Amino acid sequence: MSEKPKYYITTAIAYTSGKPHIGNTYEIVLADAIARYKRSQGYDVFFQTGTDEHGQKIELKAEEAGITPKEFVDKVSGEIRRIWDLMDTSYDKFIRTTDEDHEKQVKKIFKKLYDKGDIYKGHYEGMYCTPCESFFTESQLVDGKCPDCGRPVQPAKEEAYFFKMSKYADRLIEHINTHPEFIQPVSRKNEMMNNFLLPGLQDLCVSRTSFKWGIPVDFDPKHVVYVWLDALTNYITGIGYDADGNSTEQFNKLWPADLHLIGKDIIRFHTIYWPIFLMALDLPLPKQVFGHPWLLQGDGKMSKSKGNVLYADELVDFFGVDAVRYFVLHEMPFENDGVISWELMVERLNSDLANTLGNLVNRTISMTNKYFGGTVTDTGIAEEVDADLKAVVENTAKAVDEKMEDLRVADAITEIFNLFKRCNKYIDETTPWVLGKDESKKDRLSAVLWNLIQGISEGARLLEPYMPSTSQKILEQLGNGHVTEKPEILFQRMDLEEVLKKVEELHPKKEEKKEEAVIDLEPKEEITFEQFGAMQFQVGEIIACEAVKKSKKLLCSQVKIGSQVKQIVSGIKAYYTPEEMVGKKVMVLVNLKPAKLAGVLSEGMLLCAEDADGNLALMTPEKEMPAGAEIC
């Protein structure tokens, strides 16, 4: 008997800075669906997930909480694992980057790369984004902020170790060009090539001395290993890699990984840094890195400051595990961001789950009990309408396989529910309630119900990777023509108004506080009144606005100031559409020296306020003021 083919799948390990919201949970459910599907196809699957537990951000959060970093990550990691288990995910290993064997190997990997000459000691001076744990040069910043998250960066100057990225850049470019499946979707590949690889890679800072919560460099303990070099290596340390050449049989069997499943926001680390680290270790690259889109709330990316965060356990309390799994998998497009809301969840529960699926199973079991005492057989009495149903049943498995081959999970689920819809249509076409009134049609009625049970059972088997509990419940109730005496209601319809009322009770709208939250900034050097007087601020009226084609963040506005019109480029595309900008009265720094941003001339600056999360709002005059009015 031939050995099963292996399939090694990983998620990005979850960062332990706080409780995961439903957008984070989507990734583990997606990975679980793929892992379960592969098992159903006969693969020997190893599914690894876990938590990323080092870094400056965690050190700061632990300090705020008044506990040690280890106590902080123990608590958050435990909560993440609880959510993963709640969502019925079938991972084989949950790794933590504070695991002793992982930390031991990271130290050895760092030393190996240093001894090889790929890591060298130097000094770093540049800009650092604490939330992203990333360094950037001035040229990489967008409007002076982090190009990844848009938050402020801080200047950093310290002794550091560097990795020679450019040494492997050409080899990585060649690999990407000759392995089109390596980075998916294709748009992510193009982004990495055009924005990072082709312009040329700079050496990467791989150690820090300004904080302590990390894995110390063995031979220079005042340094801790850069959090991404630490975190990325979990994919090999978790399965038994040893930098000294004594790797386990499990590692030799499983590596290279078949799929790294990650969020699109960290694809640079997984498709540039990670492959280069592996090349330096003389290890093969993973077969595929898939950067999935985000699951957004109706009003944008989930943020605690916005108060729009949805958590998996809360949704499960309302709808049940499989309903939440169905929703996050079904509503996520292959490449673009998906949207989640209470309203949409209720709509899908009622239409797809309670009606299309739940009602179908219930009716089929009820009719089998009513007309045949719970047991039917294939009497062979066939009509033309049966052939079409059987063709759909046979073709659905092939269609699901085709979609899953390309990781189009939402499309695979749609194919299964198309089968359930076809079964519902078959009931309408064959009218069992009419056949049941005619004793001479009893054999035909038995064949109809047999066909229904077979069709639904096939759909239920195909549904297992996506909704495992529901799949099992359906198959247990249908038997193989011998149905359960009393059908279990799979999904109960819900009233939207009642749901929204309960949600409001759980999350009452906070009354406006008299005392608003404040933000303390690092004070800048004092200036004289004369220096302030050198800056000219005026009210401007935006008369035209368009997106800058070569930028994801810039808008170009034509601003009327008195009798003049100035062209001003601003990094506010994430907060305003060009249409929203037109007609606004704004505050403008008029005499800023002109500069080009993304190749477009900017002749001033629109003044904005920024909150703690980096969200921007244009400063506008409180009362109606003419364009050109001086701000003094």
URBEL-V201214 format. One record per helix or strand. SS is the DSSP state (H for helix, E for strand). FROM is the first residue (numbers start at 1). TO is the last residue. If there is no record, write none. Layout:
# URBEL-V201214
ss = <SS,SS>
from = <FROM,FROM>
to = <TO,TO>
This chain:
# URBEL-V201214
ss = <E,E,H,E,H,H,E,H,E,E,H,E,E,E,E,H,E,H,E,E,E,E,H,H,H,E,H,E,E,E,H,H,E,H,E,H,H,H,H,H,E,H,H,E,E,E,H,E,E,E,E,E,E,E>
from = <6,14,22,44,56,69,93,100,119,134,138,142,145,152,154,166,183,186,204,207,216,220,227,234,249,259,264,289,295,300,312,321,338,342,375,384,409,432,439,468,482,496,529,537,555,564,578,585,595,600,605,608,616,630>
to = <11,15,40,52,65,86,96,116,129,136,140,142,145,152,163,178,184,197,205,208,217,225,232,237,254,263,280,292,297,300,319,330,340,372,375,405,430,435,463,478,482,506,533,547,561,570,581,589,597,602,606,610,618,631>
